[in-house]
Every structure is written in structure tokens, then in C-alpha cells.
């Protein structure tokens, strides 16, 4: 499986996949199903040519919060990304996480 170049990825790489399943690898032997629930363009500074943006993921049925840290996401397009994820809360559906690309 191929990795995305994080310096080239944009919000447009995620927008078509909102409400689609993704897989989050919290450890080598621990993967959890999630849904990409949103993509938000931000007004923050980025040294890259792309705009700053964030994505929100929600685990499906897994309410156990994980610590913020670097985890692997399997993108619906078939590639993977190792990104810094922050837990932002839980609801009836599962735990919600945010990833900011700046």
C-alpha cells in the first residue's frame, strides 16, 4: 500500500469521501472502523501551497478514547496517511477525532 505525500494532500482529496468508511490503525494489531464525517477549510497559515484544512472522523461503535498521537488512516482512495489525531469527544455513535493539515 502506498503512502500519500502529506505536503501535497488537499481538502479536495477528502471531500468526495465524506460519510464514507475509513480505517484507523491505533496500533499494529488494533484497527477500528470509522466514518469521515467532515472536511473544513481553515484560514490558518501554511508554508505549503495548499490551504490549511481539517477532517473529522468518528469511530463506529467504538467509544474508547485513544490519546492524541500519530496514527495511520487508510484513505478510501486506497493509500494511507500517518497523521496526528486529537480526540474531540464522543456521542452515541462513537468517539470523534480531528486531524489538522497545516
Buried (B, 14 or more C-beta within 10 A) or exposed (E): EEEBEEEEBBBEBBBEBEEEEBBBBBEEEEBBEBBBBBBEBBEEEEEBEBBBBBBBBBBEEBEEBBEEEEBBBBBBEEBBBEBEBEBBEBEEBBBBBBBBBE
